[in-house]
Amino acid sequence: MQIKNRSTVAGIFFGYFIMGLVDIVGISANYVKADFSLSDSVSSFLPLIAFISFAFLAVPSGMLMNRIGRKNSVLASFIITLIALSIPITGYTFPAMLTTFALVGIGNTVMQTSINPLLADVVPENKLTSSLTLGQFFRSVSSAIGPILVTTIMLLTGNWKNTFPIYAVITVIGILWLYKSPVTERNTDDTKKSSYLSILQLLKDRHILILFLALFAFVGIDVGLNVYVPDFLQTRCGLPLQQAGLGSSLYFTARIIGSLIGAVLLLRYRSENIYLYTMATGVIIFIIMMLFPQLYIALTSIFIIGLVCANVFSILLSLALQYRPDKANEISGLMIMAVSGGAIIPLIIGIINDLTGGSTGMYVLLICLLSLLASAIYLCKSKSLPKN
């Protein structure tokens, strides 16, 4: 299948940029905490509200696609996001912000579930992994810009909430762009008869189960690093919080660079091989970072880990979609359900850190990396998955 409408593809990539708006939840939680004098435990509940929806709504989102189509599902997710962004504009209260965070999470769940199969409808199959990686690049750019934009708006206007109208306008542009874009969606097998139970039963397939667990572990790594790298740099390297916070920005910057590199490499090499080599590198570098807590080693390690993690999401998702293209909607919902690892793994790290009084919880991320390496070895040896 050839790309017939580049404007349509560009509109879908713009959707990935909108997808990255969910990461404003992190910095917004800090401002909400200060504005309403919240405790740490209450404020930490805010990101959980946004990410926990992936555990419960991803599979129903796949079922929704079966009924209204992929493009309409993406449009619905944009509209939900727009409503969420409009709430702080009309009234700024703590219950209103709880509603905003919840709707952002719901919209992002539907968006991530539907936009990846939609992209698969408009790009050639042999370019799907590379295209998904490019989509993640646009999301990473959005994620990196978010904290900078909020800080800039705060300095210029004295009100961080002025960020929401800007994001709302961006979302409106995305709605209009995609609405006007023609998309011919592929038919999937028996789409009207799928149920929640039948979708979960896909996990009985060993390949799907391994891909699901790998994605769960990866998102846990991704969110865990974003949340706990500053704490690691404080406790292990002695940096003050203001400087330690730059560790997360360093990780996101590496993700952006890695996505661009991956988009090129995935056109030439098998995605399973790239996955194997990057995970092996990630395990080695992470062990070095934990054993030698010097600042320059830690920062270099964080950057390299960001590079090797940049394409994991795209590789795992594309392998799942290509393994059972007849169940693309259902598998997409199932795989996005694994994003709930971003809520669970960091929680485990936090509990261990509280119990030990240090950064011992970071070793949970090493276990996750080792599980990814094991899945990469399995996928490279497997003959049942498509060869990219």
C-alpha positions, 0 to 999 in steps of 0.5 A, a space after each residue: 500500500 502506498 501513501 496516497 495523501 501526505 496531508 493525511 499522514 501529516 495530520 496523524 503525526 500532528 495527532 501524536 504531538 497532541 498525544 504528548 500533551 498528557 505529559 503536562 500532567 507531571 509539571 501541572 501537579 506541582 503547581 496544583 500542589 502549591 496552589 491548593 497546599 496539598 500534601 505529597 500523598 494527595 498530589 502524587 495521586 494526580 498523575 495516577 488519575 491520568 495514567 490509571 485509565 489505561 488499565 481499564 479503558 484501553 480494551 474498551 477503546 479497542 471495542 469502540 474502534 470496531 463500532 465507530 472506526 479508527 478515524 472517528 475514535 481519534 477524533 473523539 479522543 481529541 474532543 475529550 482532550 479539548 474538553 479537559 483543557 477547557 475546564 481550567 479556563 472556565 474555573 480553577 478549583 481542585 475538583 475541576 483539576 481532578 476532572 481535568 486530569 481524569 479526562 486527559 487520561 481518558 482522552 489519551 487512552 482512546 487516542 493511543 489505542 486508535 491512532 496507531 492502527 489509523 497510521 497503519 491504514 495510511 502507510 506501507 506495511 514495510 514502513 510501519 515500524 519506522 512510521 510509528 517511531 516517527 510518530 513517537 518522535 513528535 510525541 517526545 517533542 511535545 513532551 519536552 516542550 511542555 515544561 518549557 512552555 509552562 515555565 515560559 508562560 509563568 514568567 511572561 504572564 504570572 499565570 501558569 494556567 494560560 498554557 491551557 488555552 494554547 493547548 486547546 487551540 492546538 487540539 482544535 487544529 488537530 480536530 479540523 485537520 484530521 476531520 478534513 483528511 480522507 482515510 480508507 480504513 482496512 477491514 478487520 476480521 469479525 470486528 463487530 463480535 469482539 467482547 472484553 473477554 475475547 480481547 483479553 483471551 488474546 493473551 493466551 497467545 504466547 507472542 501477544 503475552 510476551 509483547 504485552 508484558 514487555 510493553 508494560 515493563 518498558 512504560 514502567 521504565 520510561 515513567 520511572 526514569 522521568 519521575 525518579 532520575 532527579 531523586 537519583 541524582 540528588 541522593 547518589 550524586 549530591 546535586 541540588 533539586 534545581 539541577 537534578 531536575 535537568 536529568 529528566 530533560 536530558 532523558 527526553 532529549 535523548 529520546 527525541 534524538 533516538 527516535 530520529 535515528 531509529 526512524 532511519 535504521 528501522 527502514 534498513 534493519 530488522 526491528 527485532 535485531 535493533 530491539 535486542 542490541 539496544 536492550 543489551 546496551 541498556 542493561 549494561 549501561 544501567 548497571 554501570 550507572 548504579 555501580 559508579 554514581 559519579 555525576 558524569 557517569 550518571 548523566 552519560 548513562 541517562 542519555 544513552 538509556 534515553 537513546 536505547 529506549 527511544 524506539 522500544 514502544 514503536 517496535 513492540 506495538 508494530 510487531 503486535 499489530 503485524 502479527 495479527 493484522 486481522 485483530 489490529 483494533 483489539 490488539 491495539 487496545 490490549 497493548 495500550 492497556 500495558 501503558 498502565 505500567 507507567 502507574 504501577 512500576 513507579 509506585 513500586 519504586 517509590 514504596 521501596 525508596 521509602 522503606 530503604 531511605 535511598 534510591 534502591 527502588 531504581 533496581 526495579 528498573 534494572 529488573 524491567 530492562 532484563 525482562 525486555 532483554 529476555 523478550 528481545 532474545 525470544 523474539 529474535 529466535 521466534 519464527 512466528 513473528 513477521 520479519 521486518 
